[in-house]
Amino acid sequence: MLGFLPDDPVIIAIVLILLSLVFFSYLLLRRTVLEFREGMDGGR
């Protein structure tokens, strides 16, 4: 599975950083949407 990865460590580092950014932005968006829905329902 890892055969397609380039040998350049810089490219691997950039790809890892991009993946982590996408992952954290997804988590942040999901949490924001959940809190927004709770606020719409009247929440507390």
MDTraj code that builds the backbone (N, CA, C; nanometers):
import mdtraj as md
import numpy as np

residues = "MET LEU GLY PHE LEU PRO ASP ASP PRO VAL ILE ILE ALA ILE VAL LEU ILE LEU LEU SER LEU VAL PHE PHE SER TYR LEU LEU LEU ARG ARG THR VAL LEU GLU PHE ARG GLU GLY MET ASP GLY GLY ARG".split()
xyz = np.array([
    [0.0824, -0.1204, 0.0000],
    [0.0000, 0.0000, 0.0000],
    [0.0861, 0.1258, 0.0000],
    [0.2018, 0.1191, 0.0658],
    [0.2865, 0.2386, 0.0750],
    [0.3828, 0.2477, -0.0421],
    [0.3653, 0.1648, -0.1439],
    [0.4581, 0.1661, -0.2559],
    [0.4477, 0.2910, -0.3410],
    [0.3327, 0.3594, -0.3370],
    [0.3143, 0.4770, -0.4222],
    [0.3740, 0.6029, -0.3607],
    [0.4160, 0.5956, -0.2330],
    [0.4716, 0.7140, -0.1678],
    [0.6067, 0.7500, -0.2281],
    [0.6309, 0.8782, -0.2490],
    [0.7620, 0.9212, -0.3008],
    [0.8698, 0.9042, -0.1951],
    [0.9945, 0.9029, -0.2416],
    [1.1072, 0.8851, -0.1492],
    [1.1473, 1.0161, -0.0816],
    [1.0934, 1.1264, -0.1301],
    [1.1314, 1.2570, -0.0752],
    [1.0602, 1.2794, 0.0584],
    [1.1335, 1.2917, 0.1679],
    [1.0688, 1.3099, 0.2991],
    [0.9933, 1.4420, 0.3094],
    [1.0345, 1.5420, 0.2319],
    [0.9649, 1.6712, 0.2372],
    [0.8219, 1.6559, 0.1856],
    [0.8064, 1.5815, 0.0763],
    [0.6723, 1.5617, 0.0200],
    [0.5865, 1.4836, 0.1184],
    [0.6448, 1.3820, 0.1824],
    [0.5701, 1.3033, 0.2802],
    [0.5262, 1.3921, 0.3958],
    [0.6144, 1.4803, 0.4423],
    [0.5809, 1.5695, 0.5540],
    [0.4682, 1.6639, 0.5136],
    [0.4740, 1.7177, 0.3919],
    [0.3695, 1.8094, 0.3456],
    [0.2357, 1.7375, 0.3381],
    [0.2376, 1.6146, 0.2867],
    [0.1127, 1.5381, 0.2758],
    [0.0561, 1.5104, 0.4150],
    [0.1427, 1.4748, 0.5102],
    [0.0955, 1.4469, 0.6457],
    [0.0350, 1.5718, 0.7085],
    [0.0993, 1.6870, 0.6876],
    [0.0477, 1.8121, 0.7439],
    [-0.0891, 1.8451, 0.6832],
    [-0.1013, 1.8259, 0.5513],
    [-0.2294, 1.8544, 0.4865],
    [-0.3376, 1.7612, 0.5392],
    [-0.3051, 1.6339, 0.5554],
    [-0.4038, 1.5392, 0.6060],
    [-0.4475, 1.5761, 0.7470],
    [-0.3518, 1.6141, 0.8310],
    [-0.3878, 1.6499, 0.9688],
    [-0.4720, 1.7783, 0.9703],
    [-0.4418, 1.8731, 0.8818],
    [-0.5221, 1.9954, 0.8758],
    [-0.6656, 1.9631, 0.8359],
    [-0.6811, 1.8759, 0.7351],
    [-0.8155, 1.8385, 0.6918],
    [-0.8896, 1.7691, 0.8057],
    [-0.8187, 1.6797, 0.8766],
    [-0.8824, 1.6044, 0.9840],
    [-0.9284, 1.6966, 1.0970],
    [-0.8407, 1.7900, 1.1384],
    [-0.8764, 1.8787, 1.2492],
    [-0.9863, 1.9757, 1.2088],
    [-0.9833, 2.0229, 1.0836],
    [-1.0894, 2.1141, 1.0399],
    [-1.2225, 2.0399, 1.0347],
    [-1.2189, 1.9090, 0.9976],
    [-1.3426, 1.8298, 0.9974],
    [-1.3969, 1.8162, 1.1400],
    [-1.3079, 1.7874, 1.2351],
    [-1.3530, 1.7743, 1.3744],
    [-1.4108, 1.9060, 1.4248],
    [-1.3440, 2.0164, 1.3927],
    [-1.3910, 2.1472, 1.4387],
    [-1.5274, 2.1802, 1.3779],
    [-1.5428, 2.1531, 1.2480],
    [-1.6712, 2.1798, 1.1833],
    [-1.7809, 2.0934, 1.2431],
    [-1.7509, 1.9655, 1.2693],
    [-1.8526, 1.8767, 1.3239],
    [-1.8971, 1.9236, 1.4620],
    [-1.7992, 1.9638, 1.5449],
    [-1.8339, 2.0101, 1.6792],
    [-1.9169, 2.1378, 1.6716],
    [-1.8799, 2.2275, 1.5809],
    [-1.9539, 2.3523, 1.5670],
    [-2.0973, 2.3255, 1.5225],
    [-2.1152, 2.2331, 1.4278],
    [-2.2494, 2.2012, 1.3796],
    [-2.3319, 2.1380, 1.4916],
    [-2.2707, 2.0497, 1.5706],
    [-2.3439, 1.9869, 1.6800],
    [-2.3865, 2.0910, 1.7832],
    [-2.2964, 2.1816, 1.8186],
    [-2.3317, 2.2857, 1.9155],
    [-2.4400, 2.3768, 1.8582],
    [-2.4339, 2.4043, 1.7297],
    [-2.5338, 2.4902, 1.6670],
    [-2.6710, 2.4227, 1.6721],
    [-2.6741, 2.2897, 1.6465],
    [-2.8014, 2.2188, 1.6530],
    [-2.8568, 2.2205, 1.7943],
    [-2.7706, 2.2036, 1.8935],
    [-2.8171, 2.2074, 2.0321],
    [-2.8743, 2.3453, 2.0649],
    [-2.8110, 2.4504, 2.0143],
    [-2.8604, 2.5854, 2.0372],
    [-2.9958, 2.6049, 1.9706],
    [-3.0141, 2.5459, 1.8521],
    [-3.1417, 2.5594, 1.7833],
    [-3.2531, 2.4881, 1.8578],
    [-3.2217, 2.3765, 1.9231],
    [-3.3228, 2.2988, 1.9934],
    [-3.3615, 2.3629, 2.1265],
    [-3.2918, 2.4660, 2.1664],
    [-3.3207, 2.5281, 2.2955],
    [-3.2214, 2.4873, 2.4005],
    [-3.1424, 2.3860, 2.3674],
    [-3.0271, 2.3481, 2.4495],
    [-3.0593, 2.3346, 2.5961],
    [-2.9965, 2.4234, 2.6749],
    [-3.0058, 2.4130, 2.8215],
    [-3.1379, 2.4744, 2.8676],
])
top = md.Topology()
chain = top.add_chain()
for i, resn in enumerate(residues, 1):
    res = top.add_residue(resn, chain, resSeq=i)
    for name in ("N", "CA", "C"):
        top.add_atom(name, md.element.get_by_symbol(name[0]), res)
traj = md.Trajectory(xyz[None], top)
